[in-house]
Amino acid sequence: MKKIPGIILKSVLGLILVLFIVLITVPVFFKDKIKTKVEQIINESVNAKVSFGDYKLGFFRNFPDLSFSLKNLSVAGVGPFENDTLASLNSLDLVFNLSSLFGKSGYEVKSIILDNAKIKTIVLEDGSVNYDIMKDSGEIETIGESSSSEMKILLKKVEMINSSVSYTDIGSDMEAIVNDLNFNMKGDLTTSTSDLEISLNSGDVNFIMDGVRYLNKAIANSKLNLDANLDSMSFTLRDNYFTLNDLELNFEGIVAMPGDDIKTDLKFKTDQTSFKSLISLIPAIYMTDFQELNASGNFTLDGSVIGIYSDADSTLPDVSLNLTASNGLISYPALPEKITNINLKTDIFVDGRDLDKTTVDVSKFHLELAGNPFDMTLFLQTPMSDPNFRASMIGKLDLTALSNAIPLDSIEIGGLIDMSVRMAGSLSMIEKEQYDKFQASGNLGIREMNVAMTGYPSVAIKEADFEFTPAYAALTKADLIVGEKSDLSISGRLENYIPYLFRDAVVKGNLTLRSNTIDVSNLLAGMAEDTTADEDTTSLALIRIPQNIDFDFNALISNMLYGKINAKNLKGHIIVKDGILTLRETGMNILGGSIAMNADYDTRDSLKPFVKGDMNLQNFGVKDAFTTFNAVQKLAPAAAGMDGIVNARLSFQSLLGSDMMPLIHTLSGSGKLQSDEVTILTSAAFDQIKNLLKLGDNFTNVFKDLNISFNLKEGRVYVSPFDTKLGNIKMNISGDQGLDQTMNYIIKTEIPRSELGGSVNTLVNSLSSQAASFGIAFKPADILKVNIKVAGVFGKPVVTPFFGSTSGEAVSGVAAPVKEVAKQAVDDAIDSGKDKLRKEAEARGDELIREAEQQGNRLREEAARGAEIIRKEADARAQKLIDDASSKGAVAKLAAQKAADTLRNEAEKRASQLEQEADAKADQLLKEAKAKKEDLLNKI
């Protein structure tokens, strides 16, 4: 990282220099040409895009000096920073001595004023910065030499009014933001030495590092008097103060910038001793009724910053901080409890040349709350190579008393935590399983604890007990209620918990989970997540599984509620590992039947959450399954008009929507369904079949002995041929149906004459009599074979019969004359029927084409709806990423913006692919329909 102050000063002065050169060399009267020329030369001089709205030259405001003002100035980045604005200002005002314009000693700038400036500095992971924008100095000097024999900026005042400055270092995960900033610097920068006076005040200071917000909307004020040696760029501090919230610090020492490095030899301390000043640095306290706080006690704070900041070898100054507090007390007039006897001693040393030599020593931390003492100590060394520490926490924390001592925002807490825990050793001892060398012992107990936070389900822990050893933390008991009615009883042990705390390693657990009721819908309803769900399903939120947890729950849950699902007696293993939630050998009772299943819920790719598994369903009610499961409604709409008990085996995989439900168009798998009988209650297709075949009053609507094999692919069900019986009618059924409600089935039937209606049998007998009159012995078939095609959509099926052979015919004794008559009759019938058949074929072909066009339109409409859902879900999730990150600082927000862009791009690819596939399928349907029409005509 380059030296920030020097580069920024160089950039500002360089910009100003170019501006002055242009203004002196171009006639003032040609304002539009001046503006164009100014923009041109500035952009030729900097690695940035500079623009402004207007400019003004005048003598009246600062007479007899000349005033120059640029309005709506913007400096935008290029290259990796092309989407970032380095600076934007309402105005940049310059005041300079008019006579200096005509001399050779340089332009004497008396002041630079930045009004409502927004300056955003960024350091990328590779060290690139957005504020080093000046091109090679030789180019700038060439411009200057063309206008004057000597060019100098003799600055005497710099002022910022109502501005904001941010610094974001993505590689270090660090961010500093100063809002409502007013800055004033006065001094004569025309000489080698000068007295500089600097004043600063801000209304909003934030500092975030590694995701921890150390300062939150803090108030900063400062006044510095410096002895400046501008030749050596050395600054000595005298008569100064810096306040942060209610804490005032005084600095003494030297800061020097002779080259690219920054040398510091600074000491700081506070002359204040009021304990209230110290605790003003705690954001939760300072932001909530700080003026009402009563505090007493004493503290001392001092430290130093000594060494060199060098980008060349990545060294930092050494930093030390020493803090001591004694006899502290905190109370609020409106609250009944107090925190008393607060004592603290902390010494921190950061070695800037070798961070592994950093030490943190909290030798004392003591407080008393509701008569209960609490003590903590911590010593940490070698944090980078092998964290070596010793720590202890002993005492009771009464959370109810804490909430009655300090006003808390957006959280309600209560209960008691009683702990006595001691640990000592190095992280490598745990990693090498040298448990005999590592010390860890103690207990932690929780009683009647409750936590309620906005955006999360409430948690009430009736009782929980931990026992700590070097190898594991044993959870002997934990009874809790999550949300309104989900009760959990957990026991077991956690391994690798120390590396988990220090290095975010994987924590392992073998746990037993017992519950009377878990209401998943209620838990998710209490979470601050954007969801998208079908109107007939409960809104459920996508839950991302942590990748640093390896838990195996041996679970027994009496009741689990999930949307419309009410499962009972859930038993099996629930495994959370590597970002995947796995159900292994899990069984439950549901819908009057039972399920045995294995499944993986995978959220490692948040853009494509995934589920796969296998299920064995026994004794399921068809109607209940249709009412409960959205997938059944989408893929088997005919089930709405059926009743019966079925058994099924199914293996499946699918992407998931943000509602945790399968995206049906991505569902694939295979299965088998069996049932002794299924009753047809309502079915448009079978009503047409019954009317077509004129089935008699004895017709039954009960399917017998079903044994169906099927495959799922891209949201379509392909049914293999299977035999069944509908009363005395034998059937062989095969075909497919899809998410678009289209179906294509072939039903081969063998129908006894006894099942046909009276009118059909009368016709058959009449034909037999007429044949006999011609000397033809014709015995009507006992079994009629009729093939039926069922197409169209479920709401409007198209039923078309075509006949097979019959059985039981006997023909004999046909006389030659009769044969000639019959042949002539047949020939006449054929000739007269061809035109009719051709017309019928044309009509049927046109109908097939219309159906294909309708199906294609439905496919496209369904795909368009699906694509729109994908885009909206991605946009909502992307916006939520950005919104969630906005409160965590610019680093998080910048990362979230890139993740959001990726999410939207991936969603657009998926949506476009879905639409393209629908177009291809629709075109194929139309092509096949036209081919079928051609085939029908060719057969005549």
N, C-alpha and C positions, 0 to 999 in steps of 0.2 A: 504494500500500500504506500503510495507516495505521501509526502508530507502535506497534510491538508491545508494548514493556514497559509503556507508559502505559495502553494499552487493556486489556491482561491484568490489570494491577493494579486498574484501575477496575472491571473485570468481577468480579474476586475479591472486592473490598471491597463492591461493590454486592450481591453474593449474600449475603455475611456480614451486611450491614446488614439485609437483608430477613429473614434467619433470626432475628436477635436480636429484631427488632420483633415477630415472630409469637410467639416464645417468652415474651416479657414480657407480652404483651397477652392471651394465651389461657391459661386455667387448666391447670396442670401435670397435674392429676389425670385429665383427659380425654385419655388418650394417643392413642387412635384418631382422635378428632376433631382433636387437635393435628396428627397426621401428615397428615390430609386437608387441613387448613387451610394447613399449611406448603407442601405441594405446590401447592395452588391459588394462593397468593400469589406463590410463586417463579415459577411459569409465567406469571402475569400480569405479572411484572416483567421478564422476559427474553425475547428472541427465540430461544428454545431449548426443548427438552423436558427437564425436570429430574425425576428420580425417585430415590428412595432406599428402602432396605429397612426400616430402623428407625432410632431415635435414642435417645440416653441423656442424662440429666441427673444429675449427682452431685457430691459434695464430697470423697469419700474419696481419689481419685487425686491431687488437687492441693490438698488442704485447706490453708488456709481458702478458697481460690479455687474458683469453680464451673467444672466441666468439662461441656462439651457435645460430643456426638459423633454424626455422621451416618454410617450404615453403608451400604456398597454404593451410593454416590452415582454417578449417571450424568447427563451433560449431552450431549444429542444435538442435532444441527443441524436446521435447517428450511430450506425452499426448496431451493436447489441443493445443500445439505449434509445433506439429510434422511437420507441413507444413511451419514453419517459421525458418529462419536462424538467430540465435542471433548474430553471428559474422562471418565474412569471411575476411581473410587477405592475401595479397600477401606474406608477411613474418612477422614473429615474431622473432626479434633479441634480444639476451641477452648477456651482457658483464659482466663477474665476475672475481674477483681476484683469480688467480690460487692457490695462497698459502692458501686461505681460505678453499679450498676443503680438505686440509689435516689437518686442525685444528679442534678444538672443539667449537669455538666461533660462528660458523654459516657460511653459505655461504654468501659472500659479493657480492651482485649484484650491479654493478656500473651503469648499464643502462638497460632499457627495451625500445625497439623501435618497434612500430607498423607501418608497411608500407602499405598504401592503404587499410586501414581497413574500413569495412562497418559494423557498429554496429546498431542493430535494437532492441530497447527495447519496450515491449508491456505490458500494464496492461488491463486485461479483465474486463468486467462488474462486475464479482464476486470478483475482487481484485487480482486474480491470476496474477503472473508476470513471464516473461520468463527468467529473468536474475538471479534469485536465484537458481543456478544450483548445488552448492556444496552439497554433501551428508553429513551425520552427521560427525562432526569434529572428533569424536572418531575414525572413520574409517581412516581418513587421518592421525591422529597422530600415529595409529598403524603401518601404512605403513612407517612413518618417523622413528619410533623407531627401526624398523628392519634394518635401514640403518645407523643410527647415533645416538649417545647418546644425541645430542642436534641439533635441526634444526631451523635455523632462516633465514629470507630473509632480508638482510641489503641493502635496496634500496637507490640509490643516484640520479637517473635520470629516467624520463619517457618521451618518445617523441612519438607523432603521426604525421605521414607525409601523406599529401594528402588523408585525410580520410573523412568519413561521419558518423554522429551519428543522430539517430532519436528516439524520445520518443512519444509513442502513448498511450493515456489513453481513451479507448473506453467508459467507464462509464461516464467520464467527457466531452466526445466529444472534446478532446483537443489533439493537435499534435504540436510537435516542431521538426524541421529538420535543421541540420547544415551540409552543404556540403563544399567541398574544405577546410577541417579543418586541420590546423597545430597547434600542441600543444606541449609545452615544459615545463617540470617541473624539477627544479634542487634543491637539498637539501640533507642534511645528515639525513636519517631516522633511523640511528643507535643509536641516542642519544634521551634523553627525550625531549630536546628542540632543535629547529632547525630554521634556516632562509630558507624559501622556496621562490624561484623565479618562477613565472608562467607567461608564455606568450602565447597568443592565437591570431590567425587570421583566418578568414573564408571568403569565397567569396560568400556565399549564405545561408542566414538565413531566415527560414519561420516559422511563428507561426499562428495556426488556432485554434479557439475555438468557439463552437456553430455555426459552419458554416461561421464565419466571419474571414477573413484573415487580421490579424493585422500587420503582417510583410510579405513582399513579396520580396524575393531575396535581403534581406538587407545585408549590409557588416558589419561585426563585428571584432573588434580588442580589445585586452586587455593586460594589464601588471599589475601583482599583486605581491606585496612583503608582505609575511606573517610571523608573529612570531608564530611558531607552538609549542604547548605543546602536544607531542604525547602520553603522559601518560593519560592526561585528554581529548585528542582529541579536543583541543580548539585552534582556529586560530584567530589571531588579524590582521586586515588589516592595512597597512601603505603604503604610496607612491604608489598609484595605479590609474589606469584609465580604463574606459571601453567605447569604442566608438561604436555607432550604426549608420551606414550611416555617416552623418556629425555631429552627436550629441555626445559630450563627457560627461560622468558622472564620478564623483569621489565618492568613498565609504569610510566609516570609521565605525569601530565597531568590533564586535566579532561574530563568528559562532562556536558553540560547538556541538560535537556529543558524549556525554559521554556514551550513551546507544543506544536504538532504536530511541529515539527522537532527533530532531535537534532544538537547541536553537539559536535564532538569536536576535541580538541587533545591527541593522545596520541603518545608515543614508546615504542618497545619495543626491547629488546636482550637478549642473553644474556650472562651472566658466565661461562658454561661455554666451554671451548675443546676439549673432548674430541671427536674426530671421530666416535666411536661414538654420541654423543648426536645428532649431525646425521643420521646414516644410520638412526637408529631411526624416522625419518619415512617411510622407504621401506617400504610394506606388505609386499612380497615378502620383504624381509630381516627385518623385525620379527616377522612371523608364523612364521618358520621358524628355530628354534634360536637366537634372538637372544642368549640368555644365554651360549651357547657361542662367540659371535663374538669374535674378537680384532681390535681396531682401534687404530690409532695415527694421529697427525696433529693438526692444529689447524684451527679455523675461527672465523670471526666472523659474527655475524648481528645486524642492526639495521634499524630502519625507523620509519615513522610513519603515523598515520591522522589527517589534519587536514582539517577542513571541515564541511559541513552535509549531513545526510541529510534530504532533503525529498521527501515524496510529491507535493507540489503541483506542483513543476517537475521532478520525476524526477532530482534531482541526488544525487550521492554524495560522500562525502569523498574527497580525494586520498589515495592509498596509495602508499608507497614501500617497497621492500625491497632490502636490500643483503646479499649473501652471498659470503663468501670462504672457500675451503678450501685448505690447503696440506699437502703431504707425507703425504697420506692413504694408509692401508694397510688392507686387509680380508683376513682369513683365518679358517678354521675348523680346529680341531685334527684333525678326522677327515677333512679333505679335503687333497689334495696341492698344489693351486695357490693362488696369492695374486693379489690385485689391488693393484698398488703405484703409488706416485708419482701419487696422485690430486690434481689441482689444479683449482680451480674459482673463477671470478669472475663473478657475476651481479648485474645491477642492473635492477630493474623499477620503472617508475613508471606508475601508473594515474591519469589525470586524471578525477576524478569528475564534472566539469561537461561535459567533452567527451572521450568515450572515444576519439575518433580521435587525440587527442594522447598516447595511451598509447604507451610504448616498452618494449621488451624487449631487453636487451643481455647476451648470454652471450659475454663477450669471451674467456673461456678455459674449456675443459673438456678435461682431459688425464688419461689413465690408461695403465697398462702392464699387459699380461696375457700370460703365457707369453713374455716377452721382446719382445712386439710393442706398439709405442706406438699410441695412437689419440687424435686431436685433433678437436675440433668447435668451431665458433663460429657465433653467430647474432645478427643485429641486425634488429629489426623495428620499423617505425613506420607511422603512418596505417593501423592495421589495419582500421578500419571502412569508410573510403571507397575506398582503393586500397592494399592491402598492399604496402609497399615494404620489401625485405629484402636482406640479403646473408648468405650462409651458406657454410660449408665443412665437409666431413667427410673426414679424411685418416687412413689407417692401416689396421690389421688387427684384426679381432675374431675371436678363436679361440673358437668356441662350445663346443668340447669342453673347453677349459681353463676357460671360464666355468662350465660345469656341474661342474667339479672344484674350483671356488673357492667357489661359493655353492650351498647345497642348494636345489633347485627342487621345487615342489609341482605335481603333475598334468601335468608336461611334461618331456620328454626332448629335449635338443638336442645337436648336434654339427656339426663342420665349420668352415670358414674363410670369412670375408667380408673381402675386400680392396678398399678403396675410396679413390678420390682424386677428390672432386667439389667443384666451386665454382660458386656461382650468385650473381647480383646483378642487381637491377632491380625493376620494379613489375609487379603483376599486369596492369595495363592494357596494358603493352607486349606481353604475350603475347596478350591478347584482341584487340588491334589488329594482331597479326602484325608488330609492329615488332622482328623478331628481331635486327636489326643493333644495336639499343640494349640488348637484354637479354644478359647474360653467363651462359652455362651451358656447362660443359665438364667432362670427366672420365670416369672409368670405374669400374665396380663389378663385381667378379668373385666368384663363389661356387664353392667346391670342396668336394665330399664332405659336403654339408650334409644333416642329417636332423632332422626335427621330428616328435615323437609326442605328441599331446594327447588326453586323455580326451574321447570323443564325436566325434572327427574321424578320417578316414583318415590314416595316417602319410604323410609326404612325404619323399622322399630325392632331393636334387638333386646329381647327380654333377658337373655342370659348368654354369655359367650366366655369361654376360658381357653387361653393359650398357655402352653408350656414350651420354653425355648431350650434347645440343645444345639451343639455345633452343627450337627448333621441335618436337623429338621426342627420345625416348629409344629408341635402337636396341638391340634384343635380338638380338645376333649369334648366340647359341646358348644353349639351355637344354635339358639332358637330365635328366629326372627320372622317378622311380617314385612313383606314388601308390597307396596301399593295398598289397595284397600283390603284385599282378602287372600293374598298368596302367602301361605305359611311354609317356612322351611326349617328343617332341623338337620344340621350338617355336623359331621365329625370326621376325623381323619388326620392327616399330617401333610405339611408342606415342606418339600425339600428344595435345596438350592435357593433359599429365600434371601440369603445375604448377597450373593452375586446379583440377584434380581434387584435389590435395593441400590447397589453401588454401580452396577454396569448395565442395568436393564437386561440382564441375562434371563433365560427361561426359568420360571418357577414351576416346580413339579408338585402335583398333589394326587394322593389316593384318598378319595373321600366317599363317605356314605351320605346319601341324600334321602330324607324322608319328608313327605308332605301329605297333608290331607287335601289341599286345593292349591293349584297354581293357575291363576287367571292371566294367561299371556296377553290377551287383548287389553285387559286393564293395565298391565304393566307398560305396554307399548303406548297406550293412550296417554300415559303420564309423561312420556318422553317428548322432548322438543325436537321432533323430526317432521319434515315435510313428507307426506305420504300421498300416494295415488292408488285408489282401489276401485273396483267395480261397485256399482250401486248396491248390489246384493251381498256384499262381503264387508266384514268389519275392516276398518282402516288399520292396517298394520305397517309398522315401520321397518325398514331394512336395518338389521343389526349387524354391525361389523365385528367379527371375532378377533380378539387380540392374538398376535402371533408370538408373544413371549409368555404364553401360558400353556402348560401341559397338565391338564386335570382329567382324571378318570373318576366319574361319579357312578357309584353303584346305587341306582335310583329306584325308589318305590314311591309312586305318587298315586294317591287314591282317586283324585279328580284333576283333570287338566282341561281347561277351557281355552279354546283357540278359535276365534271367529264363531262360526256356527257349530264347531266341533266340540263335543263333550265326551272326552275319553276317560275311561275309568280303569283303575288297577294297572297303571303304566309301570312296567318293570323292565329293567335292563341297564345297559351301560351307556351313559352320556359322556362322551369324550370331547374335550376342548383342546386342540393341539394344532400348532402351525397355522392358525387362522381358519381352521375347519372345525365345525361342530359335527360330531359323528354319533349316530345312534347304532349300537351294536347289540344284536340279539335282544331287541326290545319288543315287548308285547303289550297289548292293551285291549280293553273291551270298548267297543264303539258301535253305535247304531244297532244294538241288539246282537252284534256279532263280535268278532275278534280280529285283530291285526297282529301279525308278527313281521317285523321289518328291520332292515339295515339301511342306513341312509347317511349321506354326507352333505352338509350345508357349507359351501365354500365361498368365502368372501374375500379371498386374497386379491382378486382383481375386482375392485369396487365398481368398475364399469360393467362387469359381467359376472355378477353373483350367480352361483351355479348349485344345482342340487342333482344328486343321482342316488339311486337305491333300488331295493327290491322289497316287495310286500307279498304276504300271503294272507288273504282275506277269507274269513270263514263266516257263513251265515249272515250275509249282509242283505238288508232290505233294499230293493231296487229304488223304490220311491224315496226312501230316506237318503240314499246315496245321491240321488239327483238333487234333492233339496239342499244337501249339505255341501257337496263338492262342486266348485266352479268348473273344474276340468270335465266332470261328467256332463254338466249342462252344455259346455261348449262342444265336446266331442261326441256325445251320445244324446242328442236332444229327444230321440224317440223314447228314452227312459222315462220321460215325463208322463207318458201314457201307459206305463207298464207297472206290474206289481209282482213280487215274488221274492224268493230267497236265493242268493247266489253265493258261490265260492269262486275266488279268483286268485291267480298268481300274476304278478306284474313286476317287470324290471323296467326302469325308466331313467331318463336324464333330461334336464331342461335348464335353460337360463331362467332367472327370477326377475320379476319386476320389483320396483321399490316398495311394493306392498307385500313382499316375501312370497308371492304366489307365482306359480309357473307361468312363463310366457308361452301360451299354448302353441304358437307357430314354431317354437323351437323344441317342442316336446317330441322325444323319440323313445322307442323301447319295444318290448314284446310282452305277450302274456297269454293266459288261458282263462276262460270263464266257463263255469259249470253250474248247472241247475237241474233239479228234477222237473220243475215246471215254472213257467213264467206266464202270467195272464196279461193279455192285451186289453187295456181298459179303453183307450182311445188311440186311433191311428188312422190318419187320412189314407195312407198307402194301402192298408189292409181293408179299409172300407171299399176302396176302388176294386181291389182284387175280388172281394166277396160279390160285389155287384157285377163285375165282369164275368165271373164264372157262374153267376146265378146260383150260388150255394144255397142249400135248403135251410129250413128252420132248425135243423139239428146241428148246424155249424157250431163248432166250439172255438173259443178264443184263447185256448190254453196251449202254449208250446210245451212239448214233453222232451225230456232227456237231452238237454242242451249241453254240448261240449264244443266250445268255440275257441279256436286259436286265432290270435290277431297280432298285428305289428303296428307300431306307431312310428311315423316318420314325418317330421316337419309339420306337426299338428294335424295329420291325417291318419285315419284308422283303416288298415287293410285287413279284411276278414277272410281267412282261408275257408275253402268249402267245408261245410259241416252238414250232417244229417239231423233232422228233427221231425217231429210229428205235430200236426195241428189237428187234433182229433184223429180221424182215420186217414187224413191226408198226409202222405209222406212228402217231405220237402228236403231239398239240398240247396243251401243258400251260400252265396259268396259275393264279395264286392268290396266297396270302400266308401267312406264318408269323411267329410272334413270340417274344419273350422268355419268355412264359408257356408255351411249348412247344405252343401251339395252332396248327392249320393249317387252311386252307380252299383246296383245290385242285380244279380241274376238268381231267380228262384225257379228251380226245376221241381215240378210237382207230379205226383201220381195220385189221381183223384178217382175214387170209386164212384160208379154211377149213382150209388145210393146217396152220395153227398150232394148230388146236383139237384137243382130245384125242379119242381113238377113240370114247368113249361119246357125245360130242356129235355127231360125224359120223354114227354109227349112228342116233341119234335123228332127225337131219335127213333121212337117206335113208328112214327108216320113214315119216316124215310125207309125203315125196314119193310113196311107193308108195300110201299111203292116199288121197292126193289123186287119183292116177291112177285108183283104183277108182271114184271118183265122176265120172270123165270129165274131171278137171281136169289140164291139162298144166302141171306146176309144176317149174321148174328151180331147185334151191337156189342161193342167192347165192354168188358166189365171194369177195366181200368183205363182212364184217359190220361195221357201224358201231355201236360201243358207247361211250356216254359214261359216265364214272365220276367220282363225287364222293368225294374223300378229305377227311375232317374229323376232329374229335377232337384227340387229342394224339399226339405222336410215339411214345410208348411204348404207346399204345392207340388206334390209328387206327380210324375208322369208314368203311368202304368201301361205297358205294351205287351200283349201276349204273342207267342209264336208256338205252333204245335209240334209235338214229337210224334212218334209212332204209337199205336194202340196195341193192346193184347187181347186175344180172345176171338179175332175175326175168323170166319170160315166162309169161303165162297166156292160154289160148285154148280155144275149143270147149266152153264150159260150157253144159250143157243146162238148160232152164227148171226141170224138176223138181228137178234137183240144186241149182239156185240157191235154190229154195224151202226145200229141206231144210237147206241151208247157212245160209240166213237165219234159219230157226227155231232152228237150233243156236246161232247167234250170239246171238239174242235171249234164249234160255234161259240161255246162259252169262253174258250181261250181267246178267240179273235175279238169278241165283244168286250172281254175283260181287260185286254191289254191297255186300252186307252184309260180305262178307269184306274188300273194299277199304276200307270205312269203318272196320272194326276195325283193319286194318293201318295206315290213316292215323292213327287215334287213337293206336295204339302208337308209330308213327314220330314223331308230334307230341310225345307224352309223352317219347320218347327225346331228341328235339331239345331240349326244355325241360330235361331232366335234364342233358344235355351242357352247355347254356348255364349252368345253375346251377353245375355243376362248374367250367367255365371261369371263370365269374365269381368263384367262391371261390378258384381258383388265382391269378387276377389280384389279388384283394384280399390273399391271403397273400403273393404276390410283392411287392406294393406295401408291405405292412406290413414285410416283411423289408428292402426297400430304404429305407423311411422310418426304420426302426430303425438301419440302417447310417449313414444321413445324420446322424441325431441323435447316435449314438455317436461318429462321426468328428468332428462339430462340437464335441461336449463334450470329447473328448480333445484336439483342437487348441486349444480355448478354455482348458482347464486347463493345457496346455503353455505357452500364451502367458503365463498368470499365473505359473506356476512359473519360467519363464525370466526373467520380469521381477522376481521376488521378490528376486533377488540384485543387481538393478541400481537398487534404491531405490524410494521411494514414488511418484515421478513416473512412472517406467516402469511400476510396478505399477498405478497408477491408470489410466494410458492403456491398459494391457493389459486391465484389468478391463472398461473400456468397449468395447474391441475384441472381447473375449470375449463380452460381452452381445450385441453386434451380430451376431457370428458365430452364436451360438446362436439368435437371433431369425430370422436369414436361413435357417438350417438348418431351423427349425421351419416356416417358410413353405414351403420346398421339400418337406419331408416331408409336410406337410398337403396340399399341391397334388398330390403323387404319390398319396396315399391317395384324395383326391377324384376324381382322374382315373380311378383304378381302379374306384371305385364307379360313376362315370358309364358306363364301358365295360361293367362287369358288368351294370348295369341295361339298357343298350342291347342287349347280347347276349340277355338274357332277353326283352326286348320283341320282338326280331327272331324269336326261336324261337317265341314265341306266335303271331306273325303268320304264320310259315311253317306252323304247325299249322292255323291257320284256313284258309290258302290250300289246303292239302292236302285238307281236308274239303270245301271249296267246289268243288273240281274233280271230285268224285265224282258 
